[in-house]
Amino acid sequence: WLYNSQGDAKSLGGQVTDQQGNYQAIGDLPADFRDYRSIDVTRQRIGNDENIKHSGESVLRGPMPKLRNVQAQGNQPAALGQTVLQPPG
């Protein structure tokens, strides 16, 4: 979740990491992702409900890092929906 409070959270859906452990978004981040202070991982029931709400069962929450795009492999950019995001550094 992009998270400011339980009433101000936006679902990012289920997420994955690549083989090196780098976070990979399944889709593009919403344009307003910088408006959120935290990233929140919750325990949720999986479904296709577009109106899903934050469960209130956070298992991990951290401050929103400044993110940058990186190349997926070699000089090839990540495919659409496979953008790799990493904190700078």
DSSP file (Angstrom, degrees, kcal/mol; ACC not computed):
  #  RESIDUE AA STRUCTURE BP1 BP2  ACC     N-H-->O    O-->H-N    N-H-->O    O-->H-N    TCO  KAPPA ALPHA  PHI   PSI    X-CA   Y-CA   Z-CA
    1    1 A W              0   0    0      0, 0.0    39,-2.5     0, 0.0     2,-0.5   0.000 360.0 360.0 360.0 143.4    0.0    0.0    0.0
    2    2 A L  E     -AB  10  39A   0      8,-2.9     8,-2.6    37,-0.2     2,-0.4  -0.861 360.0-163.5 -82.9 131.9    0.9    3.6   -0.5
    3    3 A Y  E     +AB   9  38A   0     35,-2.7    35,-2.0    -2,-0.5    34,-0.5  -0.969  49.4 143.9-139.1 130.5    0.1    4.8    3.0
    4    4 A N  E    S-     0   0A   0      4,-2.0     2,-0.3     1,-0.6     5,-0.2   0.537  88.1 -23.9-117.4 -39.7   -0.6    8.0    5.0
    5    5 A S  E >  S-A    8   0A   0      3,-1.1     3,-1.2     1,-0.0    -1,-0.6  -0.945  73.4 -89.3-161.1 170.1   -3.3    6.6    7.3
    6    6 A Q  T 3  S+     0   0    0     -2,-0.3    48,-0.4     1,-0.3     3,-0.3   0.850 130.8  45.3 -59.6 -32.0   -5.8    3.7    7.2
    7    7 A G  T 3  S+     0   0    0      1,-0.2     2,-0.3    46,-0.1    -1,-0.3   0.559 114.4  50.5 -85.4  -8.5   -8.3    6.1    5.6
    8    8 A D  E <  S+A    5   0A   0     -3,-1.2    -4,-2.0     2,-0.0    -3,-1.1  -0.643  81.0 120.2-130.9  73.7   -5.7    7.4    3.1
    9    9 A A  E     -A    3   0A   0     -3,-0.3     2,-0.5    -2,-0.3    -6,-0.2  -0.984  43.7-153.7-137.4 146.0   -4.1    4.4    1.5
   10   10 A K  E     -A    2   0A   0     -8,-2.6    -8,-2.9    -2,-0.3     2,-0.1  -0.984  22.3-124.3-125.5 125.8   -3.8    3.2   -2.1
   11   11 A S        -     0   0    0     -2,-0.5     3,-0.1    41,-0.2    -8,-0.0  -0.404  19.0-173.4 -68.0 137.7   -3.4   -0.4   -3.0
   12   12 A L        -     0   0    0      1,-0.3    14,-0.3    -2,-0.1    15,-0.2   0.348  40.7-131.8-104.2   0.0   -0.5   -1.4   -5.1
   13   13 A G        -     0   0    0     13,-0.1    -1,-0.3    12,-0.1     2,-0.2  -0.196  53.3 -24.9  76.4-175.6   -1.8   -5.0   -5.4
   14   14 A G  S    S-     0   0    0     -3,-0.1     2,-0.3    11,-0.0    12,-0.3  -0.486  71.8-159.2 -69.0 139.9    0.4   -8.1   -4.9
   15   15 A Q        -     0   0    0     -2,-0.2     2,-0.3    10,-0.1    10,-0.1  -0.822   8.6-163.6-124.9 161.4    4.1   -7.3   -5.5
   16   16 A V  E     -D   24   0B   0      8,-1.4     8,-2.8    -2,-0.3     2,-0.3  -0.835  12.4-133.2-135.2 168.9    7.2   -9.4   -6.3
   17   17 A T  E     -D   23   0B   0     -2,-0.3     6,-0.2     6,-0.3     2,-0.0  -0.890  24.9-118.3-119.9 158.4   11.0   -9.2   -6.3
   18   18 A D    >   -     0   0    0      4,-2.5     3,-1.9    -2,-0.3    -1,-0.1  -0.186  46.5 -82.9 -82.0-175.2   13.4  -10.3   -9.0
   19   19 A Q  T 3  S+     0   0    0      1,-0.3    -1,-0.1     2,-0.1    -2,-0.0   0.707 131.6  52.8 -65.9 -19.3   16.0  -13.0   -8.5
   20   20 A Q  T 3  S-     0   0    0      2,-0.1    -1,-0.3     3,-0.0     3,-0.1   0.412 121.5-105.9 -93.4   1.4   18.4  -10.5   -6.9
   21   21 A G  S <  S+     0   0    0     -3,-1.9     2,-0.3     1,-0.3    -2,-0.1   0.536  70.2 147.4  87.4   6.3   15.7   -9.4   -4.4
   22   22 A N        -     0   0    0      1,-0.1    -4,-2.5    64,-0.0    -1,-0.3  -0.594  55.3-108.4 -76.2 135.5   15.0   -6.1   -6.1
   23   23 A Y  E     -D   17   0B   0     62,-0.4    62,-1.4    -2,-0.3     2,-0.5  -0.409  35.4-167.4 -63.1 132.1   11.4   -4.9   -5.8
   24   24 A Q  E     -DE  16  84B   0     -8,-2.8    -8,-1.4    60,-0.2     2,-0.3  -0.991  14.0-138.6-124.4 124.8    9.5   -5.2   -9.0
   25   25 A A        -     0   0    0     58,-1.5    58,-0.2    -2,-0.5   -10,-0.1  -0.607   6.3-143.9 -78.2 140.6    6.1   -3.5   -9.4
   26   26 A I  S    S+     0   0    0     -2,-0.3     2,-0.2   -14,-0.3    -1,-0.1   0.828  86.4   7.5 -71.5 -31.6    3.5   -5.6  -11.2
   27   27 A G  S    S-     0   0    0    -15,-0.2     2,-0.1    55,-0.1    56,-0.0  -0.781 101.9 -66.8-135.6-179.2    2.2   -2.4  -12.8
   28   28 A D        -     0   0    0     -2,-0.2    -2,-0.1     1,-0.1     3,-0.1  -0.409  53.1-108.0 -70.1 147.7    3.2    1.3  -12.9
   29   29 A L        -     0   0    0      1,-0.1    -1,-0.1    -2,-0.1   -17,-0.0  -0.496  43.9 -99.7 -68.0 145.6    3.1    3.3   -9.8
   30   30 A P    >   -     0   0    0      0, 0.0     3,-1.9     0, 0.0    -1,-0.1  -0.343  31.3-112.3 -65.5 153.2    0.3    5.8   -9.7
   31   31 A A  T 3  S+     0   0    0      1,-0.3     3,-0.4     2,-0.1    -2,-0.1   0.781 115.6  54.3 -57.3 -29.3    1.3    9.4  -10.7
   32   32 A D  T >   +     0   0    0      1,-0.2     3,-2.4     2,-0.1    -1,-0.3   0.177  68.5 117.8 -93.0  19.0    0.5   10.6   -7.1
   33   33 A F  G X   +     0   0    0     -3,-1.9     3,-1.4     1,-0.3    -1,-0.2   0.791  68.7  63.2 -59.9 -26.5    2.8    8.1   -5.3
   34   34 A R  G 3  S+     0   0    0     -3,-0.4    -1,-0.3     1,-0.3    -2,-0.1   0.620  88.0  72.3 -72.6 -10.5    5.0   10.9   -3.9
   35   35 A D  G <  S+     0   0    0     -3,-2.4     2,-0.4     2,-0.0    -1,-0.3   0.545  85.1  82.9 -78.0  -6.6    1.9   12.1   -2.0
   36   36 A Y    <   -     0   0    0     -3,-1.4   -32,-0.2    -4,-0.2    28,-0.1  -0.812  64.1-156.9-105.0 140.0    2.2    9.2    0.4
   37   37 A R  S    S+     0   0    0    -34,-0.5    27,-2.9    -2,-0.4     2,-0.3   0.736  71.5  28.4 -84.2 -24.7    4.6    9.1    3.3
   38   38 A S  E     -BC   3  63A   0    -35,-2.0   -35,-2.7    25,-0.3     2,-0.5  -0.895  60.8-133.4-137.9 161.1    5.0    5.3    3.7
   39   39 A I  E     -BC   2  62A   0     23,-2.6    23,-2.2    -2,-0.3     2,-0.4  -0.980  31.8-165.4-109.7 130.8    4.9    2.0    2.0
   40   40 A D  E     - C   0  61A   0    -39,-2.5     2,-0.5    -2,-0.5    21,-0.2  -0.970  12.0-157.4-125.2 128.4    2.8   -0.5    4.0
   41   41 A V  E     - C   0  60A   0     19,-3.5    18,-3.2    -2,-0.4    19,-1.5  -0.911  23.8-179.4-104.1 128.3    2.7   -4.3    3.6
   42   42 A T  E     - C   0  58A   0     -2,-0.5     2,-0.7    16,-0.3    16,-0.2  -0.791  36.2-111.0-124.5 165.1   -0.4   -5.9    4.9
   43   43 A R        +     0   0    0     14,-2.1    14,-0.3    -2,-0.3     2,-0.3  -0.895  53.3 166.2 -91.3 119.5   -2.0   -9.3    5.3
   44   44 A Q        -     0   0    0     -2,-0.7     2,-0.3    10,-0.1    10,-0.1  -0.941  42.6-110.2-135.3 152.5   -5.0   -9.2    2.9
   45   45 A R        -     0   0    0     -2,-0.3     2,-0.4     1,-0.0    10,-0.0  -0.689  42.4-123.1 -75.5 138.5   -7.4  -11.6    1.3
   46   46 A I        +     0   0    0     -2,-0.3     2,-0.3     2,-0.1    -1,-0.0  -0.698  52.9 124.6 -88.1 135.7   -6.6  -11.9   -2.4
   47   47 A G        -     0   0    0     -2,-0.4     5,-0.1     2,-0.1     0, 0.0  -0.963  67.0-100.3-170.3-179.0   -9.3  -11.1   -4.8
   48   48 A N        +     0   0    0     -2,-0.3     2,-0.6     3,-0.0    -2,-0.1   0.127  66.0 136.3-103.4  19.0  -10.3   -9.0   -7.8
   49   49 A D    >   -     0   0    0      1,-0.2     3,-1.3     2,-0.1    -2,-0.1  -0.569  40.2-162.2 -73.2 113.7  -12.3   -6.4   -5.8
   50   50 A E  T 3  S+     0   0    0     -2,-0.6    -1,-0.2     1,-0.3    -2,-0.0   0.675  89.2  58.8 -69.3 -15.8  -11.3   -3.0   -7.1
   51   51 A N  T 3  S+     0   0    0      2,-0.0    -1,-0.3    -3,-0.0    -2,-0.1   0.058  75.5 150.1-100.4  24.4  -12.8   -1.4   -3.9
   52   52 A I    <   -     0   0    0     -3,-1.3     2,-0.3    -5,-0.1   -41,-0.2  -0.274  31.8-151.3 -60.0 141.7  -10.4   -3.3   -1.6
   53   53 A K        -     0   0    0    -43,-0.1   -46,-0.1     1,-0.1     2,-0.1  -0.821  29.7 -84.5-115.1 154.5   -9.6   -1.5    1.6
   54   54 A H        -     0   0    0    -48,-0.4     4,-0.1    -2,-0.3   -10,-0.1  -0.357  36.1-142.6 -55.0 128.6   -6.6   -1.6    3.9
   55   55 A S        -     0   0    0      2,-0.1    -1,-0.2     1,-0.1     3,-0.0   0.704  25.1-125.7 -72.5 -20.0   -7.1   -4.6    6.2
   56   56 A G  S    S+     0   0    0      1,-0.1     2,-0.8   -50,-0.0    -1,-0.1   0.433  80.7 113.8  84.4  -0.9   -5.5   -2.8    9.2
   57   57 A E        -     0   0    0    -14,-0.3   -14,-2.1     2,-0.0     2,-0.2  -0.625  46.8-178.9-104.1  72.1   -3.2   -5.8    9.6
   58   58 A S  E     +C   42   0A   0     -2,-0.8   -16,-0.3   -16,-0.2     3,-0.1  -0.516  17.1 175.4 -72.9 134.8    0.2   -4.2    8.8
   59   59 A V  E    S+     0   0A   0    -18,-3.2     2,-0.3     1,-0.4   -17,-0.2   0.555  73.7  11.3-110.5 -16.7    3.2   -6.6    8.9
   60   60 A L  E     +C   41   0A   0    -19,-1.5   -19,-3.5     2,-0.0    -1,-0.4  -0.918  62.0 176.0-160.8 133.3    5.8   -4.0    7.7
   61   61 A R  E     +C   40   0A   0     -2,-0.3   -21,-0.2   -21,-0.2   -23,-0.0  -0.996   9.2 163.6-141.2 136.3    5.7   -0.3    7.2
   62   62 A G  E     -C   39   0A   0    -23,-2.2   -23,-2.6    -2,-0.4    -2,-0.0  -0.964  42.8 -82.4-146.6 163.2    8.5    2.0    6.2
   63   63 A P  E     -C   38   0A   0      0, 0.0   -25,-0.3     0, 0.0   -26,-0.1  -0.325  52.7-100.1 -65.9 148.0    9.1    5.6    4.9
   64   64 A M        -     0   0    0    -27,-2.9     2,-0.1   -61,-0.1   -26,-0.0  -0.562  43.5-145.5 -67.5 117.8    8.6    6.2    1.2
   65   65 A P        -     0   0    0      0, 0.0     2,-0.6     0, 0.0    -1,-0.0  -0.393  24.5 -98.1 -79.2 163.4   12.2    6.2   -0.2
   66   66 A K        -     0   0    0     -2,-0.1     2,-0.3    22,-0.1   -32,-0.0  -0.752  52.8-152.6 -76.1 124.3   13.2    8.4   -3.1
   67   67 A L        -     0   0    0     -2,-0.6     2,-0.3    20,-0.2    18,-0.1  -0.699  18.7-173.7-107.2 153.0   13.0    6.0   -6.0
   68   68 A R  E     -F   86   0B   0     18,-1.4    18,-1.5    -2,-0.3     2,-0.2  -0.986  28.3-112.2-139.1 150.3   14.8    5.8   -9.3
   69   69 A N  E     -F   85   0B   0     -2,-0.3     2,-0.3    16,-0.2    16,-0.2  -0.585  33.9-169.0 -76.9 143.3   14.3    3.5  -12.4
   70   70 A V  E     -F   84   0B   0     14,-1.3    14,-0.6    -2,-0.2     8,-0.4  -0.888  31.4 -90.4-127.0 163.0   17.2    1.1  -13.1
   71   71 A Q        -     0   0    0     -2,-0.3     3,-0.2     6,-0.1     5,-0.1  -0.487  27.3-141.1 -72.8 141.5   17.9   -1.1  -16.1
   72   72 A A  S    S-     0   0    0      4,-1.1     2,-0.3     1,-0.3    -1,-0.1   0.962  81.2  -8.5 -68.9 -53.2   16.4   -4.6  -15.9
   73   73 A Q  B >  S-G   76   0C   0      3,-1.2     3,-2.5    -3,-0.0    -1,-0.3  -0.972 116.1 -39.1-148.3 131.2   19.3   -6.4  -17.5
   74   74 A G  T 3  S-     0   0    0     -2,-0.3    -3,-0.1     1,-0.3     0, 0.0  -0.299 121.2 -27.0  55.7-128.7   22.4   -5.0  -19.1
   75   75 A N  T 3  S+     0   0    0     -3,-0.1    -1,-0.3     2,-0.1    -3,-0.0   0.303 110.1 111.6 -99.4   7.6   21.5   -2.0  -21.2
   76   76 A Q  B <   -G   73   0C   0     -3,-2.5    -3,-1.2    -5,-0.1    -4,-1.1  -0.695  67.5-127.6 -85.6 128.5   17.9   -3.2  -21.8
   77   77 A P        -     0   0    0      0, 0.0    -6,-0.1     0, 0.0    -2,-0.1  -0.347  36.9 -90.3 -68.2 156.2   15.2   -1.1  -20.0
   78   78 A A        -     0   0    0     -8,-0.4     5,-0.2     1,-0.1     3,-0.1  -0.372  46.9-108.2 -64.1 144.4   12.7   -3.0  -18.0
   79   79 A A    >   -     0   0    0      3,-0.2     3,-2.9     1,-0.2    -1,-0.1  -0.325  50.3 -74.8 -69.2 157.1    9.6   -4.1  -19.8
   80   80 A L  T 3  S+     0   0    0      1,-0.3    -1,-0.2     2,-0.2   -53,-0.0  -0.291 126.0  18.3 -51.5 131.3    6.3   -2.4  -19.2
   81   81 A G  T 3  S+     0   0    0     -3,-0.1    -1,-0.3     1,-0.0    -2,-0.1   0.410 112.7  80.7  83.4  -2.8    5.0   -3.6  -15.8
   82   82 A Q    <   +     0   0    0     -3,-2.9    -3,-0.2     2,-0.1     2,-0.2   0.014  55.9 149.8-122.3  26.4    8.5   -4.8  -14.9
   83   83 A T        -     0   0    0    -58,-0.2   -58,-1.5    -5,-0.2     2,-0.5  -0.414  39.3-142.1 -62.5 129.1   10.1   -1.5  -13.8
   84   84 A V  E     -EF  24  70B   0    -14,-0.6   -14,-1.3   -60,-0.2     2,-0.5  -0.844  16.8-164.1 -95.8 126.6   12.7   -2.1  -11.1
   85   85 A L  E     + F   0  69B   0    -62,-1.4   -62,-0.4    -2,-0.5   -16,-0.2  -0.935  12.9 169.3-115.5 133.5   12.7    0.5   -8.4
   86   86 A Q  E     - F   0  68B   0    -18,-1.5   -18,-1.4    -2,-0.5     3,-0.1  -0.987  39.2-106.0-137.8 148.0   15.5    1.0   -6.0
   87   87 A P        -     0   0    0      0, 0.0   -20,-0.2     0, 0.0     0, 0.0  -0.475  52.6 -97.3 -64.5 146.8   16.5    3.7   -3.5
   88   88 A P              0   0    0      0, 0.0   -22,-0.1     0, 0.0   -21,-0.0  -0.299 360.0 360.0 -61.8 150.3   19.4    5.8   -4.8
   89   89 A G              0   0    0     -3,-0.1     0, 0.0     0, 0.0     0, 0.0   0.432 360.0 360.0 135.5 360.0   22.8    4.8   -3.5
